Amino acid sequence: MIEDKERWNERHVIRPMSMDANKTLVKYIEHANVGQALDVACGTGRNTHFLCEKGFDVDAVDISDFALGKVKNHAHVTKVEADLDTYNITPNKYDLIVNMNYLNRRLTSQMKDALKKDGLLIFETFIVAHGEFQMPTTNLNYLLRKNELLHMFIGLDIIYYEEKIEVNRLGERVKIASLVAKKS
């Protein structure tokens, strides 16, 4: 855990994220019932802050104490410093779960169980890409395979799913998968 924390702290210092909320989250937020939200691997809080503005009580979870220090202190935010390799999500607690630019396959079944009835999941992360793409594929455990995200959440009602090529904020071409799904 210490090595992961140090690596993520360094990454947040060297390559800070934009503070704009994720576009998919902004587009599909109206499908969520306002209530309890979980922001998995929240980083410096770009999505956490957006959810607070929309009236959610947010559990903001990340391993990086540096990043969590950038999350605004707010009565509706609970900061949780945790290693997501061992963290467990409370079942039937959340109206909304947000997971952006992070993949931990161990958590996917927990995410389904953690959603309340009519709870919404918004999940977006990187896909394995080769050739002209910049996303390093040195550790494939952190990259999705084609259609994998769709299959992970097959028991939910899929509202939106797309795999696409984007140019990230550093000008690099990356492949991403985006999913919005509801628990019935």
PyMOL CGO cylinders between C-alpha atoms (Angstrom):
from pymol import cmd
from pymol.cgo import CYLINDER

trace = [
    CYLINDER, 0.00, 0.00, 0.00, 2.79, 2.47, 0.85, 0.3, 1, 1, 1, 1, 1, 1,
    CYLINDER, 2.79, 2.47, 0.85, 4.31, 2.13, -2.64, 0.3, 1, 1, 1, 1, 1, 1,
    CYLINDER, 4.31, 2.13, -2.64, 0.91, 2.63, -4.30, 0.3, 1, 1, 1, 1, 1, 1,
    CYLINDER, 0.91, 2.63, -4.30, 0.21, 5.68, -2.14, 0.3, 1, 1, 1, 1, 1, 1,
    CYLINDER, 0.21, 5.68, -2.14, 3.60, 7.23, -2.97, 0.3, 1, 1, 1, 1, 1, 1,
    CYLINDER, 3.60, 7.23, -2.97, 3.15, 6.49, -6.69, 0.3, 1, 1, 1, 1, 1, 1,
    CYLINDER, 3.15, 6.49, -6.69, -0.31, 8.10, -6.78, 0.3, 1, 1, 1, 1, 1, 1,
    CYLINDER, -0.31, 8.10, -6.78, 0.80, 11.07, -4.68, 0.3, 1, 1, 1, 1, 1, 1,
    CYLINDER, 0.80, 11.07, -4.68, 3.63, 11.68, -7.16, 0.3, 1, 1, 1, 1, 1, 1,
    CYLINDER, 3.63, 11.68, -7.16, 1.33, 11.27, -10.13, 0.3, 1, 1, 1, 1, 1, 1,
    CYLINDER, 1.33, 11.27, -10.13, -1.12, 13.86, -8.76, 0.3, 1, 1, 1, 1, 1, 1,
    CYLINDER, -1.12, 13.86, -8.76, 1.74, 16.32, -8.28, 0.3, 1, 1, 1, 1, 1, 1,
    CYLINDER, 1.74, 16.32, -8.28, 3.35, 15.78, -11.70, 0.3, 1, 1, 1, 1, 1, 1,
    CYLINDER, 3.35, 15.78, -11.70, 0.17, 15.34, -13.80, 0.3, 1, 1, 1, 1, 1, 1,
    CYLINDER, 0.17, 15.34, -13.80, -2.68, 17.14, -12.04, 0.3, 1, 1, 1, 1, 1, 1,
    CYLINDER, -2.68, 17.14, -12.04, -6.16, 16.44, -13.37, 0.3, 1, 1, 1, 1, 1, 1,
    CYLINDER, -6.16, 16.44, -13.37, -8.51, 19.04, -14.72, 0.3, 1, 1, 1, 1, 1, 1,
    CYLINDER, -8.51, 19.04, -14.72, -11.08, 20.09, -12.15, 0.3, 1, 1, 1, 1, 1, 1,
    CYLINDER, -11.08, 20.09, -12.15, -13.90, 19.84, -14.69, 0.3, 1, 1, 1, 1, 1, 1,
    CYLINDER, -13.90, 19.84, -14.69, -16.34, 17.02, -13.96, 0.3, 1, 1, 1, 1, 1, 1,
    CYLINDER, -16.34, 17.02, -13.96, -16.30, 14.06, -16.33, 0.3, 1, 1, 1, 1, 1, 1,
    CYLINDER, -16.30, 14.06, -16.33, -18.42, 14.70, -19.45, 0.3, 1, 1, 1, 1, 1, 1,
    CYLINDER, -18.42, 14.70, -19.45, -20.31, 11.39, -19.21, 0.3, 1, 1, 1, 1, 1, 1,
    CYLINDER, -20.31, 11.39, -19.21, -21.18, 12.11, -15.57, 0.3, 1, 1, 1, 1, 1, 1,
    CYLINDER, -21.18, 12.11, -15.57, -22.43, 15.60, -16.45, 0.3, 1, 1, 1, 1, 1, 1,
    CYLINDER, -22.43, 15.60, -16.45, -24.52, 14.26, -19.34, 0.3, 1, 1, 1, 1, 1, 1,
    CYLINDER, -24.52, 14.26, -19.34, -26.18, 11.40, -17.42, 0.3, 1, 1, 1, 1, 1, 1,
    CYLINDER, -26.18, 11.40, -17.42, -26.46, 12.78, -13.86, 0.3, 1, 1, 1, 1, 1, 1,
    CYLINDER, -26.46, 12.78, -13.86, -30.18, 13.44, -14.31, 0.3, 1, 1, 1, 1, 1, 1,
    CYLINDER, -30.18, 13.44, -14.31, -30.77, 9.66, -14.40, 0.3, 1, 1, 1, 1, 1, 1,
    CYLINDER, -30.77, 9.66, -14.40, -29.63, 9.39, -10.75, 0.3, 1, 1, 1, 1, 1, 1,
    CYLINDER, -29.63, 9.39, -10.75, -31.78, 9.78, -7.67, 0.3, 1, 1, 1, 1, 1, 1,
    CYLINDER, -31.78, 9.78, -7.67, -30.17, 12.41, -5.46, 0.3, 1, 1, 1, 1, 1, 1,
    CYLINDER, -30.17, 12.41, -5.46, -28.94, 10.78, -2.27, 0.3, 1, 1, 1, 1, 1, 1,
    CYLINDER, -28.94, 10.78, -2.27, -25.83, 8.87, -1.30, 0.3, 1, 1, 1, 1, 1, 1,
    CYLINDER, -25.83, 8.87, -1.30, -22.99, 8.70, -3.87, 0.3, 1, 1, 1, 1, 1, 1,
    CYLINDER, -22.99, 8.70, -3.87, -19.64, 6.92, -4.03, 0.3, 1, 1, 1, 1, 1, 1,
    CYLINDER, -19.64, 6.92, -4.03, -16.75, 8.39, -6.02, 0.3, 1, 1, 1, 1, 1, 1,
    CYLINDER, -16.75, 8.39, -6.02, -14.27, 5.52, -6.51, 0.3, 1, 1, 1, 1, 1, 1,
    CYLINDER, -14.27, 5.52, -6.51, -10.64, 6.65, -6.92, 0.3, 1, 1, 1, 1, 1, 1,
    CYLINDER, -10.64, 6.65, -6.92, -11.84, 10.23, -6.57, 0.3, 1, 1, 1, 1, 1, 1,
    CYLINDER, -11.84, 10.23, -6.57, -8.43, 11.85, -7.01, 0.3, 1, 1, 1, 1, 1, 1,
    CYLINDER, -8.43, 11.85, -7.01, -8.55, 15.56, -6.27, 0.3, 1, 1, 1, 1, 1, 1,
    CYLINDER, -8.55, 15.56, -6.27, -12.35, 15.63, -6.27, 0.3, 1, 1, 1, 1, 1, 1,
    CYLINDER, -12.35, 15.63, -6.27, -13.43, 16.95, -9.65, 0.3, 1, 1, 1, 1, 1, 1,
    CYLINDER, -13.43, 16.95, -9.65, -16.45, 14.61, -9.72, 0.3, 1, 1, 1, 1, 1, 1,
    CYLINDER, -16.45, 14.61, -9.72, -16.98, 14.73, -5.94, 0.3, 1, 1, 1, 1, 1, 1,
    CYLINDER, -16.98, 14.73, -5.94, -17.36, 18.52, -6.06, 0.3, 1, 1, 1, 1, 1, 1,
    CYLINDER, -17.36, 18.52, -6.06, -19.81, 18.28, -8.98, 0.3, 1, 1, 1, 1, 1, 1,
    CYLINDER, -19.81, 18.28, -8.98, -21.91, 15.71, -7.10, 0.3, 1, 1, 1, 1, 1, 1,
    CYLINDER, -21.91, 15.71, -7.10, -22.00, 17.93, -3.99, 0.3, 1, 1, 1, 1, 1, 1,
    CYLINDER, -22.00, 17.93, -3.99, -23.28, 20.81, -6.10, 0.3, 1, 1, 1, 1, 1, 1,
    CYLINDER, -23.28, 20.81, -6.10, -26.05, 18.50, -7.33, 0.3, 1, 1, 1, 1, 1, 1,
    CYLINDER, -26.05, 18.50, -7.33, -27.10, 17.72, -3.73, 0.3, 1, 1, 1, 1, 1, 1,
    CYLINDER, -27.10, 17.72, -3.73, -25.46, 14.32, -3.16, 0.3, 1, 1, 1, 1, 1, 1,
    CYLINDER, -25.46, 14.32, -3.16, -23.78, 13.15, 0.05, 0.3, 1, 1, 1, 1, 1, 1,
    CYLINDER, -23.78, 13.15, 0.05, -20.50, 11.75, -1.30, 0.3, 1, 1, 1, 1, 1, 1,
    CYLINDER, -20.50, 11.75, -1.30, -18.08, 9.14, -0.02, 0.3, 1, 1, 1, 1, 1, 1,
    CYLINDER, -18.08, 9.14, -0.02, -14.86, 10.15, -1.80, 0.3, 1, 1, 1, 1, 1, 1,
    CYLINDER, -14.86, 10.15, -1.80, -12.40, 7.23, -1.75, 0.3, 1, 1, 1, 1, 1, 1,
    CYLINDER, -12.40, 7.23, -1.75, -8.75, 7.33, -2.83, 0.3, 1, 1, 1, 1, 1, 1,
    CYLINDER, -8.75, 7.33, -2.83, -5.37, 5.97, -1.73, 0.3, 1, 1, 1, 1, 1, 1,
    CYLINDER, -5.37, 5.97, -1.73, -3.60, 9.30, -2.24, 0.3, 1, 1, 1, 1, 1, 1,
    CYLINDER, -3.60, 9.30, -2.24, -3.59, 11.49, 0.84, 0.3, 1, 1, 1, 1, 1, 1,
    CYLINDER, -3.59, 11.49, 0.84, -2.20, 14.30, -1.35, 0.3, 1, 1, 1, 1, 1, 1,
    CYLINDER, -2.20, 14.30, -1.35, -5.22, 14.06, -3.69, 0.3, 1, 1, 1, 1, 1, 1,
    CYLINDER, -5.22, 14.06, -3.69, -7.72, 13.80, -0.83, 0.3, 1, 1, 1, 1, 1, 1,
    CYLINDER, -7.72, 13.80, -0.83, -6.15, 16.93, 0.64, 0.3, 1, 1, 1, 1, 1, 1,
    CYLINDER, -6.15, 16.93, 0.64, -7.30, 18.77, -2.52, 0.3, 1, 1, 1, 1, 1, 1,
    CYLINDER, -7.30, 18.77, -2.52, -10.91, 17.60, -2.07, 0.3, 1, 1, 1, 1, 1, 1,
    CYLINDER, -10.91, 17.60, -2.07, -12.83, 20.49, -0.54, 0.3, 1, 1, 1, 1, 1, 1,
    CYLINDER, -12.83, 20.49, -0.54, -13.96, 20.05, 3.04, 0.3, 1, 1, 1, 1, 1, 1,
    CYLINDER, -13.96, 20.05, 3.04, -17.73, 20.01, 2.89, 0.3, 1, 1, 1, 1, 1, 1,
    CYLINDER, -17.73, 20.01, 2.89, -20.48, 18.80, 5.20, 0.3, 1, 1, 1, 1, 1, 1,
    CYLINDER, -20.48, 18.80, 5.20, -21.72, 16.47, 2.45, 0.3, 1, 1, 1, 1, 1, 1,
    CYLINDER, -21.72, 16.47, 2.45, -18.33, 14.87, 1.68, 0.3, 1, 1, 1, 1, 1, 1,
    CYLINDER, -18.33, 14.87, 1.68, -16.78, 12.01, 3.59, 0.3, 1, 1, 1, 1, 1, 1,
    CYLINDER, -16.78, 12.01, 3.59, -13.14, 11.55, 2.58, 0.3, 1, 1, 1, 1, 1, 1,
    CYLINDER, -13.14, 11.55, 2.58, -11.95, 7.96, 2.82, 0.3, 1, 1, 1, 1, 1, 1,
    CYLINDER, -11.95, 7.96, 2.82, -8.24, 7.22, 2.46, 0.3, 1, 1, 1, 1, 1, 1,
    CYLINDER, -8.24, 7.22, 2.46, -8.12, 3.57, 1.45, 0.3, 1, 1, 1, 1, 1, 1,
    CYLINDER, -8.12, 3.57, 1.45, -6.27, 1.09, -0.71, 0.3, 1, 1, 1, 1, 1, 1,
    CYLINDER, -6.27, 1.09, -0.71, -8.89, 0.00, -3.23, 0.3, 1, 1, 1, 1, 1, 1,
    CYLINDER, -8.89, 0.00, -3.23, -7.17, -3.39, -3.50, 0.3, 1, 1, 1, 1, 1, 1,
    CYLINDER, -7.17, -3.39, -3.50, -8.53, -4.18, -0.02, 0.3, 1, 1, 1, 1, 1, 1,
    CYLINDER, -8.53, -4.18, -0.02, -11.41, -1.69, 0.36, 0.3, 1, 1, 1, 1, 1, 1,
    CYLINDER, -11.41, -1.69, 0.36, -14.93, -3.15, 0.46, 0.3, 1, 1, 1, 1, 1, 1,
    CYLINDER, -14.93, -3.15, 0.46, -18.04, -1.28, -0.65, 0.3, 1, 1, 1, 1, 1, 1,
    CYLINDER, -18.04, -1.28, -0.65, -21.06, -1.40, 1.65, 0.3, 1, 1, 1, 1, 1, 1,
    CYLINDER, -21.06, -1.40, 1.65, -23.98, -3.28, 0.04, 0.3, 1, 1, 1, 1, 1, 1,
    CYLINDER, -23.98, -3.28, 0.04, -27.26, -1.51, -0.80, 0.3, 1, 1, 1, 1, 1, 1,
    CYLINDER, -27.26, -1.51, -0.80, -25.97, 1.93, 0.24, 0.3, 1, 1, 1, 1, 1, 1,
    CYLINDER, -25.97, 1.93, 0.24, -25.62, 4.07, -2.88, 0.3, 1, 1, 1, 1, 1, 1,
    CYLINDER, -25.62, 4.07, -2.88, -27.98, 5.88, -5.22, 0.3, 1, 1, 1, 1, 1, 1,
    CYLINDER, -27.98, 5.88, -5.22, -25.02, 6.62, -7.49, 0.3, 1, 1, 1, 1, 1, 1,
    CYLINDER, -25.02, 6.62, -7.49, -21.56, 5.12, -7.98, 0.3, 1, 1, 1, 1, 1, 1,
    CYLINDER, -21.56, 5.12, -7.98, -18.98, 6.94, -10.12, 0.3, 1, 1, 1, 1, 1, 1,
    CYLINDER, -18.98, 6.94, -10.12, -15.77, 5.25, -11.29, 0.3, 1, 1, 1, 1, 1, 1,
    CYLINDER, -15.77, 5.25, -11.29, -13.55, 7.23, -13.67, 0.3, 1, 1, 1, 1, 1, 1,
    CYLINDER, -13.55, 7.23, -13.67, -10.13, 6.40, -15.11, 0.3, 1, 1, 1, 1, 1, 1,
    CYLINDER, -10.13, 6.40, -15.11, -9.61, 3.51, -12.70, 0.3, 1, 1, 1, 1, 1, 1,
    CYLINDER, -9.61, 3.51, -12.70, -10.07, -0.25, -12.94, 0.3, 1, 1, 1, 1, 1, 1,
    CYLINDER, -10.07, -0.25, -12.94, -10.19, -2.77, -10.13, 0.3, 1, 1, 1, 1, 1, 1,
    CYLINDER, -10.19, -2.77, -10.13, -12.05, -5.86, -11.32, 0.3, 1, 1, 1, 1, 1, 1,
    CYLINDER, -12.05, -5.86, -11.32, -12.43, -7.08, -7.72, 0.3, 1, 1, 1, 1, 1, 1,
    CYLINDER, -12.43, -7.08, -7.72, -14.81, -4.18, -7.04, 0.3, 1, 1, 1, 1, 1, 1,
    CYLINDER, -14.81, -4.18, -7.04, -17.22, -4.65, -9.95, 0.3, 1, 1, 1, 1, 1, 1,
    CYLINDER, -17.22, -4.65, -9.95, -19.51, -7.20, -8.27, 0.3, 1, 1, 1, 1, 1, 1,
    CYLINDER, -19.51, -7.20, -8.27, -19.38, -5.11, -5.08, 0.3, 1, 1, 1, 1, 1, 1,
    CYLINDER, -19.38, -5.11, -5.08, -20.49, -2.08, -7.08, 0.3, 1, 1, 1, 1, 1, 1,
    CYLINDER, -20.49, -2.08, -7.08, -23.56, -3.94, -8.34, 0.3, 1, 1, 1, 1, 1, 1,
    CYLINDER, -23.56, -3.94, -8.34, -24.41, -5.03, -4.78, 0.3, 1, 1, 1, 1, 1, 1,
    CYLINDER, -24.41, -5.03, -4.78, -23.75, -1.54, -3.38, 0.3, 1, 1, 1, 1, 1, 1,
    CYLINDER, -23.75, -1.54, -3.38, -26.36, 0.11, -5.59, 0.3, 1, 1, 1, 1, 1, 1,
    CYLINDER, -26.36, 0.11, -5.59, -29.80, 0.61, -4.11, 0.3, 1, 1, 1, 1, 1, 1,
    CYLINDER, -29.80, 0.61, -4.11, -32.83, -0.26, -6.22, 0.3, 1, 1, 1, 1, 1, 1,
    CYLINDER, -32.83, -0.26, -6.22, -32.87, 2.26, -9.10, 0.3, 1, 1, 1, 1, 1, 1,
    CYLINDER, -32.87, 2.26, -9.10, -29.25, 3.15, -8.26, 0.3, 1, 1, 1, 1, 1, 1,
    CYLINDER, -29.25, 3.15, -8.26, -27.08, 4.40, -11.12, 0.3, 1, 1, 1, 1, 1, 1,
    CYLINDER, -27.08, 4.40, -11.12, -23.55, 3.43, -12.08, 0.3, 1, 1, 1, 1, 1, 1,
    CYLINDER, -23.55, 3.43, -12.08, -21.41, 5.69, -14.26, 0.3, 1, 1, 1, 1, 1, 1,
    CYLINDER, -21.41, 5.69, -14.26, -18.12, 4.01, -15.17, 0.3, 1, 1, 1, 1, 1, 1,
    CYLINDER, -18.12, 4.01, -15.17, -15.45, 5.10, -17.63, 0.3, 1, 1, 1, 1, 1, 1,
    CYLINDER, -15.45, 5.10, -17.63, -11.87, 3.92, -18.07, 0.3, 1, 1, 1, 1, 1, 1,
    CYLINDER, -11.87, 3.92, -18.07, -9.20, 2.93, -20.55, 0.3, 1, 1, 1, 1, 1, 1,
    CYLINDER, -9.20, 2.93, -20.55, -9.13, 0.03, -23.02, 0.3, 1, 1, 1, 1, 1, 1,
    CYLINDER, -9.13, 0.03, -23.02, -6.06, -1.85, -24.22, 0.3, 1, 1, 1, 1, 1, 1,
    CYLINDER, -6.06, -1.85, -24.22, -4.77, -0.07, -27.32, 0.3, 1, 1, 1, 1, 1, 1,
    CYLINDER, -4.77, -0.07, -27.32, -1.78, -0.63, -29.55, 0.3, 1, 1, 1, 1, 1, 1,
    CYLINDER, -1.78, -0.63, -29.55, -0.09, 1.17, -32.42, 0.3, 1, 1, 1, 1, 1, 1,
    CYLINDER, -0.09, 1.17, -32.42, -0.58, 4.93, -32.49, 0.3, 1, 1, 1, 1, 1, 1,
    CYLINDER, -0.58, 4.93, -32.49, -2.14, 5.05, -29.04, 0.3, 1, 1, 1, 1, 1, 1,
    CYLINDER, -2.14, 5.05, -29.04, -0.24, 6.51, -26.11, 0.3, 1, 1, 1, 1, 1, 1,
    CYLINDER, -0.24, 6.51, -26.11, -1.80, 4.56, -23.25, 0.3, 1, 1, 1, 1, 1, 1,
    CYLINDER, -1.80, 4.56, -23.25, 1.01, 2.35, -21.94, 0.3, 1, 1, 1, 1, 1, 1,
    CYLINDER, 1.01, 2.35, -21.94, 0.03, -1.31, -21.84, 0.3, 1, 1, 1, 1, 1, 1,
    CYLINDER, 0.03, -1.31, -21.84, 2.74, -2.45, -19.46, 0.3, 1, 1, 1, 1, 1, 1,
    CYLINDER, 2.74, -2.45, -19.46, 0.18, -3.62, -16.89, 0.3, 1, 1, 1, 1, 1, 1,
    CYLINDER, 0.18, -3.62, -16.89, -2.87, -5.02, -18.63, 0.3, 1, 1, 1, 1, 1, 1,
    CYLINDER, -2.87, -5.02, -18.63, -4.58, -5.57, -15.27, 0.3, 1, 1, 1, 1, 1, 1,
    CYLINDER, -4.58, -5.57, -15.27, -5.50, -1.88, -15.31, 0.3, 1, 1, 1, 1, 1, 1,
    CYLINDER, -5.50, -1.88, -15.31, -6.87, -1.79, -18.85, 0.3, 1, 1, 1, 1, 1, 1,
    CYLINDER, -6.87, -1.79, -18.85, -10.17, -3.14, -20.16, 0.3, 1, 1, 1, 1, 1, 1,
    CYLINDER, -10.17, -3.14, -20.16, -10.48, -5.48, -23.10, 0.3, 1, 1, 1, 1, 1, 1,
    CYLINDER, -10.48, -5.48, -23.10, -12.97, -4.81, -25.90, 0.3, 1, 1, 1, 1, 1, 1,
    CYLINDER, -12.97, -4.81, -25.90, -16.57, -5.03, -24.57, 0.3, 1, 1, 1, 1, 1, 1,
    CYLINDER, -16.57, -5.03, -24.57, -15.33, -6.13, -21.13, 0.3, 1, 1, 1, 1, 1, 1,
    CYLINDER, -15.33, -6.13, -21.13, -17.00, -3.25, -19.27, 0.3, 1, 1, 1, 1, 1, 1,
    CYLINDER, -17.00, -3.25, -19.27, -20.33, -4.08, -20.87, 0.3, 1, 1, 1, 1, 1, 1,
    CYLINDER, -20.33, -4.08, -20.87, -20.04, -7.72, -19.79, 0.3, 1, 1, 1, 1, 1, 1,
    CYLINDER, -20.04, -7.72, -19.79, -19.01, -6.81, -16.22, 0.3, 1, 1, 1, 1, 1, 1,
    CYLINDER, -19.01, -6.81, -16.22, -22.33, -5.13, -15.59, 0.3, 1, 1, 1, 1, 1, 1,
    CYLINDER, -22.33, -5.13, -15.59, -24.59, -7.36, -17.68, 0.3, 1, 1, 1, 1, 1, 1,
    CYLINDER, -24.59, -7.36, -17.68, -27.17, -7.72, -14.85, 0.3, 1, 1, 1, 1, 1, 1,
    CYLINDER, -27.17, -7.72, -14.85, -27.90, -3.99, -14.83, 0.3, 1, 1, 1, 1, 1, 1,
    CYLINDER, -27.90, -3.99, -14.83, -30.14, -2.06, -17.24, 0.3, 1, 1, 1, 1, 1, 1,
    CYLINDER, -30.14, -2.06, -17.24, -27.74, -0.42, -19.70, 0.3, 1, 1, 1, 1, 1, 1,
    CYLINDER, -27.74, -0.42, -19.70, -28.64, 3.18, -20.49, 0.3, 1, 1, 1, 1, 1, 1,
    CYLINDER, -28.64, 3.18, -20.49, -25.49, 4.04, -22.46, 0.3, 1, 1, 1, 1, 1, 1,
    CYLINDER, -25.49, 4.04, -22.46, -22.40, 2.16, -23.59, 0.3, 1, 1, 1, 1, 1, 1,
    CYLINDER, -22.40, 2.16, -23.59, -19.64, 3.27, -25.95, 0.3, 1, 1, 1, 1, 1, 1,
    CYLINDER, -19.64, 3.27, -25.95, -16.04, 2.46, -26.77, 0.3, 1, 1, 1, 1, 1, 1,
    CYLINDER, -16.04, 2.46, -26.77, -14.29, 5.32, -28.50, 0.3, 1, 1, 1, 1, 1, 1,
    CYLINDER, -14.29, 5.32, -28.50, -11.02, 7.02, -29.30, 0.3, 1, 1, 1, 1, 1, 1,
    CYLINDER, -11.02, 7.02, -29.30, -10.33, 10.33, -27.57, 0.3, 1, 1, 1, 1, 1, 1,
    CYLINDER, -10.33, 10.33, -27.57, -7.47, 12.75, -27.27, 0.3, 1, 1, 1, 1, 1, 1,
    CYLINDER, -7.47, 12.75, -27.27, -6.64, 13.31, -23.60, 0.3, 1, 1, 1, 1, 1, 1,
    CYLINDER, -6.64, 13.31, -23.60, -5.60, 16.61, -22.03, 0.3, 1, 1, 1, 1, 1, 1,
    CYLINDER, -5.60, 16.61, -22.03, -1.94, 15.85, -22.87, 0.3, 1, 1, 1, 1, 1, 1,
    CYLINDER, -1.94, 15.85, -22.87, -2.76, 15.44, -26.56, 0.3, 1, 1, 1, 1, 1, 1,
    CYLINDER, -2.76, 15.44, -26.56, -2.41, 11.64, -26.47, 0.3, 1, 1, 1, 1, 1, 1,
    CYLINDER, -2.41, 11.64, -26.47, -4.78, 9.33, -28.36, 0.3, 1, 1, 1, 1, 1, 1,
    CYLINDER, -4.78, 9.33, -28.36, -6.43, 6.87, -25.97, 0.3, 1, 1, 1, 1, 1, 1,
    CYLINDER, -6.43, 6.87, -25.97, -9.25, 4.34, -26.15, 0.3, 1, 1, 1, 1, 1, 1,
    CYLINDER, -9.25, 4.34, -26.15, -11.92, 4.50, -23.50, 0.3, 1, 1, 1, 1, 1, 1,
    CYLINDER, -11.92, 4.50, -23.50, -15.08, 2.63, -22.59, 0.3, 1, 1, 1, 1, 1, 1,
    CYLINDER, -15.08, 2.63, -22.59, -18.04, 4.43, -21.01, 0.3, 1, 1, 1, 1, 1, 1,
    CYLINDER, -18.04, 4.43, -21.01, -21.03, 2.83, -19.34, 0.3, 1, 1, 1, 1, 1, 1,
    CYLINDER, -21.03, 2.83, -19.34, -24.14, 4.17, -17.63, 0.3, 1, 1, 1, 1, 1, 1,
    CYLINDER, -24.14, 4.17, -17.63, -26.39, 1.54, -16.08, 0.3, 1, 1, 1, 1, 1, 1,
    CYLINDER, -26.39, 1.54, -16.08, -29.24, 1.33, -13.57, 0.3, 1, 1, 1, 1, 1, 1,
    CYLINDER, -29.24, 1.33, -13.57, -30.11, -1.37, -11.05, 0.3, 1, 1, 1, 1, 1, 1,
    CYLINDER, -30.11, -1.37, -11.05, -33.74, -2.40, -11.33, 0.3, 1, 1, 1, 1, 1, 1,
]
cmd.load_cgo(trace, "trace")
